[in-house]
Each structure stands twice: as structure tokens, then as C-alpha cells.
Amino acid sequence: MILGFGVTYAVSQSANNEILNTRMEKMSKIQYIEDYFEEMKYILNSHANNSNTVQLLWDFDEALENLEELEIDRDEIKDSLMQYYKDSYLANNNYYLIGAPIQR
């Protein structure tokens, strides 16, 4: 009977340790994600306060307004963009993702 209690205690301790380790791993991952987004916040704030970024956004807004005034064939633009995406972008930027096409 004492052996049974000993085994039960050992199993209980092992389970408690495993639960504790699992929680620590999750907390570590959560902290990593929180740190990542905190770092991104500072990077984005830095870019947002940069005068070149502000000018770029003003220029982009103006270009969009000018684009709305043009008579354009949306299908032709879409086809051209898809061709560029396939030929140039994907060939240079697959970032080694699982399932991504192999670089040419």
C-alpha cells in the first residue's frame, strides 16, 4: 500500500511539473509576441514621424485622386499587375514559406 502511495505521489509530481512547464512555455511565447508588437509599435511610430513618410503619404493621396480622374481599362491593369506579380515579384520574394513556389 505504501508503494501505491509512492507511485501516486510520483505521478502527481510529474504531472504537476509537466503542467508547470507547459504554462511556462506558453507564457514565454506570449511574452515573445507581446515584445514583438511592442517593438513594431516603436518602429511604426518612428516611420510615421519621419517627414519623408509624411510626404510619401501626401504624394500617394494626390496620385490616387489623379488616378480617379483618368479613363483606364481596369481589366488591362489587372492583367498587367498579375503578370508582373508572377514574373517579377514571386520570382524574387517567396521568403522560403512552406508551400510557396520555388524561386526561379
Secondary structure, DSSP 8 states (H G I E B T S, - for coil): -HHHHHHHHHHHHHHHHHHHHHHHHHHHHHHHHHHHHHHHHHHHHHHHT-HHHHHHHHHHHHHHHHHHHS---HHHHHHHHHHHIIIIIHHH--TT-TT-----
